[in-house]
Amino acid sequence: MSNLERIRKELSPARRKKVAARATQIIAEEMTLQELRHARKLTQVRMARVLGIGQDGVSKLEKRADLMISTLRKTVEAMGGSLSLVAEFPDRDPVVLSRIAEVQPDRKPTGRKHADANNGLPRLRSQPGHPS
């Protein structure tokens, strides 16, 4: 019998239950998006519908190692959750970062794929008699 098995046997049933619950919590603290989706009992098809993308898009999203925070936020929200970002430092308590990738309905996207031929600058209306 290993030391771990011996220690487990010596624990009371209540303590074993508490240890098992904490182990489950620790395991749940680190998941891939795919594992999280499975834990939430959601299919890629359902996620795709909520996100307004194709099922193949969800598959690609789950395989990516580097996501925009706004994409991650939308994905977590599509699963029914909310995203919090926490900065951890060795010399202070964790800090919850705010206003990162928040949805701002009054602002238009400024990403490169949304910029027009004028390098994202607004188009000037032509004056009557002047070509645009």
N, C-alpha and C positions, 0 to 999 in steps of 0.2 A: 504494500500500500504506500502511495506517495504521500509526502508531507501535506500537499494540498487536499488530497482525499481524506486524510486523517483530521485535518483542521475542519473541513466541511462537516464530517461526521460529529464532531464535538459541538458544533453550533446548535442552538435551539432551533426548532422549526420556524419560529417567528424571525429569528436572526437570518436564517437561510433564505427566507422569503424576502427580507429587506435587501440582502446581498444580491439576490437574483433580480430584484426590481432595479437596483442601482446599475447592475451590469447591463440590463436592457436599456436603461437610460443612456449610459455611456456609448453603447453601440449605436443607438438612435441619434446621438449627437453628430455623427459623421456619416453622411449618406451621399451617394451620387444623386443627380436629379432623377435618374431612372429608378433607383431604389426608393427614393422619396415618393415618386409617382405610384410605384407598386404598393408602398405602405399605405398610401391614401386610397388604394383600390380604384385607380383611374387607368383608363386605356389611353394609348397614344391617339386614337381616333377622337376620344372625348376631349383630350387636351387640345388637339388640333382645332376642333370646333370652337372651343372657348377662345383660343388664341387667334383664330381667323387665319390659320395656315394649314398646309397639307400635313398628313400623317408623316410623310417623309421628312418634313421640316422639324417635327417634334423629335424624330429619330436622330437627325443631325444635331439638333440642339443638345440632346442628352449626351452625345459623344464628344462635344466640344470641351476643351480644357480651359478656354478663355472666353468668357462672355461679357458683354456690356452689362453694367449693373442694371440698366433699365430693362434689358431683356430678361435678366434673372428675376427682377422684381415682378414683371408681368407673368412669368412662368409660375412663380411661387403663388401669386395672387390667383392664377387660374386653378391652382390646386386648393384654393380656399384659405391660404395663409397670408401672412404679411412678412416682408423682408426687413430685417434690422441689420445694420452694419456696426460692428463693434471693433474699436481699436484697442489692442492690449499692449501695455507697456510693463517692463519689469519693475518700475519704480512708482507706479500709481494704480489706482483702481481702473477697470475698463471704462472706456468712454463710448457711448452710443453716438454714432455720427448721424447728423440730421441733414435734411435737404439735399440728399444725394440721389440723383436720378428720380426725383419726384415728378409726377405727371403735372405739367403746367398747361392746362387746356387753352389758355389765351396766347401761347407762344407757338409759332410754327417751328417744325424741326429745322435744325441748322446743320445737319450732317452733310457730308459731301454728296451723297447720292440724292439729296434733295435740293442741292444748289443748282441754279439755272446756268445758262451760258454766260451770264455776266458775273461769274464767280461769286454767286450768292448775293450780289447787290440788287436792290430793287430796280425794276425796269422803269425808265422815265417815260411818261406818256408823251407822245409826239404832239406838237402844237399843230393846229389846222394849217395846212399848206406846207408842213415840214414832214419829210419822210421819217419813219421810225428807225 
